[in-house]
Amino acid sequence: MLDVVYFPVSALLWCWHRLFAIPLGAASGLAWLLAVVALVVTVRALLVRTAFRQARSQRILRSLQPRVDAIRRTHHDDPRAQAEKVRLLHREHGVSMFAGFVPLIAQGLVFLGLFHVLRSFDRTGAYAVGPFTATDTPLSVEVNNATANYLFGAPEVRAFLAARLFGAPLSATLSGAGEVVVAVAVLAVPLVLIAALATHFTARLTPAVEDNGTAAIMRTLSLWVFPAGALIGGAVLPVVVLTYFATNALWTCGQQYLIRRTLAAEESAKQAVIATVARAAAPRPGVKPQRRKR
């Protein structure tokens, strides 16, 4: 049902892997991880304009909050009229509530597709059970190695399964590393720390909204609970998936910093223009103000 997501994601990953495989080799663990990083960068770069548009909409929404509260007080007994007035207010200022969900939906679909494609390289044993696999029937090692994975042919499936970085398989997790636990930890621990710290600092860079119960809970979740979730997830997620999370978190943090600086510069420029207009309209010192004749 989600092949419309899986095939484009696998195509993008395939293109980047073929590019990095030229100097590094098809079975290079570094080539596969760099392909995942490049996939994240490509998708997030395509969503930059949408992210800036969303940030400007959020700034407008914060400035409109007093008027929204006034509408709710005025029409507290008529939810339909209240919703219509708020909708017209948002339309008047060019704010779209749905636009804010576009980056989140796109990122969620990309993660779902990437996770499914990466897990589907190994459809033997436990990897063949669950909602993110290509088949519900476990395959033997021989059949799995001879079966294509979306746009990846059988040779590329074998190359992924043979890929190692510092001796760690890309599909290994800290909880199931076995004899290569040290090698997996060398990769997984830095990636987990990067994801957790980037998530925390992204929350710090995000402008605080009106101080109410829901906003306070969400800010606490963003600052501490979500980073803690990244630390916990690092023990059960494969190294290659952790690479996705760390890259995505780093991009989000850097993008939020850039958005904050850009919006601050735009606000300063706007205030400077207002001040210049006010100074031009004010009477000069020592000059008697002119009265308009009736």
C-alpha positions as CSV (number, residue, x, y, z in Angstrom):
1,M,0.0,0.0,0.0
2,L,2.9,2.3,0.7
3,D,4.9,1.4,-2.3
4,V,4.3,4.9,-3.5
5,V,6.7,5.9,-0.7
6,Y,9.0,3.0,-0.7
7,F,10.0,3.1,-4.3
8,P,10.9,6.8,-4.4
9,V,12.9,6.5,-1.2
10,S,14.8,3.4,-2.4
11,A,15.4,5.2,-5.8
12,L,17.0,8.2,-4.0
13,L,19.0,6.0,-1.8
14,W,20.1,3.9,-4.8
15,C,21.3,6.9,-6.6
16,W,23.4,8.2,-3.7
17,H,24.9,4.8,-3.0
18,R,25.9,4.3,-6.6
19,L,27.7,7.7,-6.5
20,F,29.6,7.0,-3.2
21,A,30.3,3.4,-4.3
22,I,32.5,4.7,-7.2
23,P,35.4,5.8,-4.9
24,L,34.5,3.6,-1.9
25,G,33.1,0.4,-3.3
26,A,29.6,-1.1,-3.2
27,A,30.2,-3.1,0.0
28,S,31.7,-0.1,1.9
29,G,29.9,0.7,5.1
30,L,30.9,4.3,4.7
31,A,29.3,4.4,1.3
32,W,26.0,3.2,2.7
33,L,26.0,5.6,5.6
34,L,27.0,8.6,3.4
35,A,24.1,7.6,1.1
36,V,21.7,7.8,4.0
37,V,23.2,11.2,5.0
38,A,22.8,12.5,1.5
39,L,19.2,11.3,1.3
40,V,18.3,13.2,4.4
41,V,20.1,16.3,3.2
42,T,18.3,16.1,-0.2
43,V,14.9,15.8,1.3
44,R,15.4,18.5,3.9
45,A,16.9,20.9,1.4
46,L,13.7,20.5,-0.7
47,L,11.6,21.4,2.3
48,V,13.6,24.5,3.4
49,R,11.3,27.0,1.7
50,T,8.3,25.3,3.3
51,A,10.0,25.4,6.7
52,F,10.7,29.2,6.4
53,R,7.1,29.8,5.3
54,Q,5.9,27.8,8.3
55,A,8.1,29.8,10.7
56,R,6.8,33.1,9.4
57,S,3.2,31.8,9.7
58,Q,4.0,30.8,13.3
59,R,5.3,34.3,14.0
60,I,2.1,35.8,12.6
61,L,0.0,33.4,14.6
62,R,1.7,34.5,17.8
63,S,1.0,38.2,17.0
64,L,-2.6,37.4,16.3
65,Q,-3.2,35.5,19.5
66,P,-4.7,38.5,21.4
67,R,-7.3,38.9,18.6
68,V,-8.0,35.2,18.5
69,D,-8.6,35.3,22.3
70,A,-10.9,38.2,21.8
71,I,-12.9,36.3,19.2
72,R,-13.2,33.3,21.5
73,R,-14.5,35.5,24.3
74,T,-17.0,37.2,22.1
75,H,-18.3,34.0,20.5
76,H,-17.8,31.7,23.5
77,D,-21.3,30.3,23.1
78,D,-21.1,29.8,19.3
79,P,-18.2,27.5,18.3
80,R,-19.2,27.6,14.6
81,A,-19.0,31.4,14.5
82,Q,-15.9,31.4,16.5
83,A,-14.1,29.0,14.1
84,E,-15.3,31.0,11.1
85,K,-14.0,34.3,12.5
86,V,-10.6,32.7,13.3
87,R,-10.4,31.2,9.8
88,L,-11.2,34.6,8.2
89,L,-8.6,36.2,10.4
90,H,-6.0,33.7,9.4
91,R,-6.9,34.1,5.7
92,E,-6.7,37.9,6.0
93,H,-3.1,37.6,7.1
94,G,-2.1,34.8,4.7
95,V,-1.8,32.1,7.4
96,S,-2.4,28.4,6.5
97,M,-2.7,26.0,9.3
98,F,-2.2,23.0,7.1
99,A,1.1,24.3,5.7
100,G,2.7,23.7,9.1
101,F,2.1,20.0,8.8
102,V,3.7,19.5,5.4
103,P,7.3,19.2,6.6
104,L,6.3,16.9,9.4
105,I,4.3,14.6,7.1
106,A,7.0,14.6,4.5
107,Q,9.7,13.7,7.0
108,G,7.5,11.0,8.6
109,L,6.9,9.4,5.2
110,V,10.6,9.5,4.3
111,F,11.6,7.9,7.6
112,L,8.9,5.2,7.2
113,G,10.1,4.5,3.7
114,L,13.8,4.5,4.6
115,F,13.3,2.3,7.7
116,H,11.2,-0.2,5.6
117,V,13.8,-0.3,2.8
118,L,16.7,-0.8,5.2
119,R,15.0,-3.5,7.2
120,S,14.0,-5.3,4.0
121,F,17.6,-5.9,3.0
122,D,17.5,-8.7,5.6
123,R,14.3,-10.7,5.6
124,T,15.5,-13.7,7.5
125,G,14.5,-14.7,11.0
126,A,13.3,-11.9,13.2
127,Y,13.7,-9.3,10.5
128,A,10.9,-10.9,8.6
129,V,8.3,-10.3,11.3
130,G,6.7,-6.9,11.8
131,P,4.9,-4.1,9.9
132,F,8.0,-2.7,8.3
133,T,9.2,-5.7,6.3
134,A,8.6,-6.6,2.7
135,T,7.2,-10.0,3.5
136,D,5.6,-11.8,6.5
137,T,7.3,-15.1,5.6
138,P,10.9,-15.5,6.8
139,L,13.3,-16.2,3.9
140,S,16.4,-18.4,4.0
141,V,19.7,-16.7,3.8
142,E,20.3,-18.0,0.2
143,V,16.8,-16.8,-1.0
144,N,17.2,-13.5,0.8
145,N,20.6,-12.9,-0.8
146,A,19.2,-13.6,-4.3
147,T,16.0,-11.4,-3.8
148,A,15.9,-7.8,-4.9
149,N,14.9,-5.1,-2.5
150,Y,12.8,-2.5,-4.4
151,L,15.3,-0.8,-6.8
152,F,18.3,-2.6,-5.2
153,G,19.2,-5.7,-7.1
154,A,20.4,-8.9,-5.5
155,P,24.2,-7.9,-5.8
156,E,23.4,-4.7,-3.9
157,V,21.5,-6.6,-1.3
158,R,24.5,-8.8,-0.7
159,A,26.7,-5.7,-0.7
160,F,24.6,-4.1,2.1
161,L,24.6,-7.2,4.2
162,A,28.4,-7.5,3.8
163,A,29.0,-3.8,4.6
164,R,31.0,-3.1,7.8
165,L,32.4,0.1,9.3
166,F,35.0,-0.3,12.1
167,G,34.0,-4.0,12.0
168,A,30.3,-3.3,12.9
169,P,27.5,-4.5,10.6
170,L,25.2,-1.6,9.5
171,S,22.1,-3.5,10.6
172,A,23.5,-4.3,14.1
173,T,22.0,-2.8,17.3
174,L,23.6,-2.2,20.7
175,S,21.2,-4.6,22.3
176,G,21.9,-7.4,19.9
177,A,25.5,-6.7,18.9
178,G,27.0,-9.9,20.4
179,E,30.7,-10.2,19.8
180,V,30.9,-6.9,17.9
181,V,29.3,-4.8,20.7
182,V,32.4,-2.6,21.1
183,A,32.5,-1.9,17.3
184,V,28.8,-1.1,17.3
185,A,29.2,1.1,20.3
186,V,31.9,3.1,18.6
187,L,29.3,4.0,15.9
188,A,26.1,4.0,17.8
189,V,27.0,6.0,21.0
190,P,28.2,9.2,19.1
191,L,25.2,9.0,16.8
192,V,22.8,8.8,19.8
193,L,24.5,11.6,21.6
194,I,24.4,13.8,18.5
195,A,20.7,13.1,18.0
196,A,19.8,13.8,21.7
197,L,21.9,17.0,21.9
198,A,20.6,18.3,18.6
199,T,17.0,17.6,19.7
200,H,17.5,19.4,23.0
201,F,19.1,22.5,21.4
202,T,16.4,22.6,18.7
203,A,13.9,23.0,21.4
204,R,15.9,25.8,23.0
205,L,16.1,27.6,19.7
206,T,12.3,27.3,19.1
207,P,10.4,30.5,20.2
208,A,8.3,30.0,23.3
209,V,4.6,30.3,22.9
210,E,2.0,31.6,25.3
211,D,2.6,30.2,28.8
212,N,-0.2,27.9,29.5
213,G,-0.5,24.3,30.6
214,T,-0.3,22.6,27.2
215,A,2.5,24.8,26.0
216,A,4.5,24.2,29.2
217,I,4.1,20.4,28.9
218,M,5.1,20.5,25.2
219,R,8.2,22.5,26.0
220,T,9.2,20.1,28.7
221,L,8.7,17.2,26.3
222,S,10.8,18.9,23.7
223,L,13.6,19.9,26.0
224,W,14.0,16.7,28.0
225,V,11.7,13.8,27.1
226,F,12.3,13.7,23.4
227,P,16.1,13.8,23.8
228,A,15.8,11.0,26.4
229,G,13.8,9.0,23.9
230,A,16.6,9.4,21.5
231,L,19.0,8.0,24.0
232,I,16.7,5.0,24.8
233,G,16.1,4.4,21.1
234,G,19.8,4.2,20.5
235,A,19.9,0.8,22.1
236,V,17.4,-0.9,19.8
237,L,17.8,0.8,16.5
238,P,20.3,-0.3,13.8
239,V,23.4,1.8,13.2
240,V,22.2,2.8,9.7
241,V,18.9,4.1,11.1
242,L,20.7,6.0,13.9
243,T,22.6,7.7,11.1
244,Y,19.3,8.9,9.7
245,F,18.2,10.2,13.1
246,A,21.4,12.0,13.9
247,T,21.6,13.6,10.5
248,N,18.0,14.7,10.6
249,A,18.4,16.1,14.1
250,L,21.5,18.0,13.2
251,W,19.8,19.5,10.1
252,T,16.8,20.5,12.2
253,C,18.9,22.2,14.8
254,G,21.0,24.1,12.2
255,Q,17.8,25.1,10.2
256,Q,16.1,26.3,13.4
257,Y,19.2,28.5,14.2
258,L,19.1,29.9,10.7
259,I,15.4,30.6,10.8
260,R,15.7,32.3,14.1
261,R,18.5,34.6,12.9
262,T,16.6,35.3,9.6
263,L,13.4,36.2,11.3
264,A,15.2,38.4,13.8
265,A,16.9,40.3,11.0
266,E,13.6,40.7,9.2
267,E,12.0,42.0,12.4
268,S,14.9,44.5,12.9
269,A,14.6,45.7,9.3
270,K,10.9,46.2,9.7
271,Q,11.3,48.2,12.9
272,A,14.0,50.3,11.3
273,V,11.6,51.1,8.4
274,I,8.9,52.1,10.9
275,A,11.3,54.3,12.8
276,T,12.5,56.0,9.6
277,V,9.0,56.7,8.5
278,A,8.1,58.0,12.0
279,R,11.1,60.3,12.0
280,A,10.3,61.6,8.5
281,A,6.7,62.4,9.6
282,A,7.7,64.1,12.8
283,P,8.3,68.0,12.7
284,R,11.9,69.1,12.8
285,P,13.2,70.8,16.0
286,G,12.5,74.5,16.0
287,V,10.0,74.3,13.1
288,K,6.5,75.3,14.1
289,P,4.0,72.5,13.2
290,Q,1.6,73.6,10.4
291,R,-2.1,73.4,11.1
292,R,-4.4,72.4,8.4
293,K,-6.9,75.1,7.4
294,R,-10.5,74.3,7.8
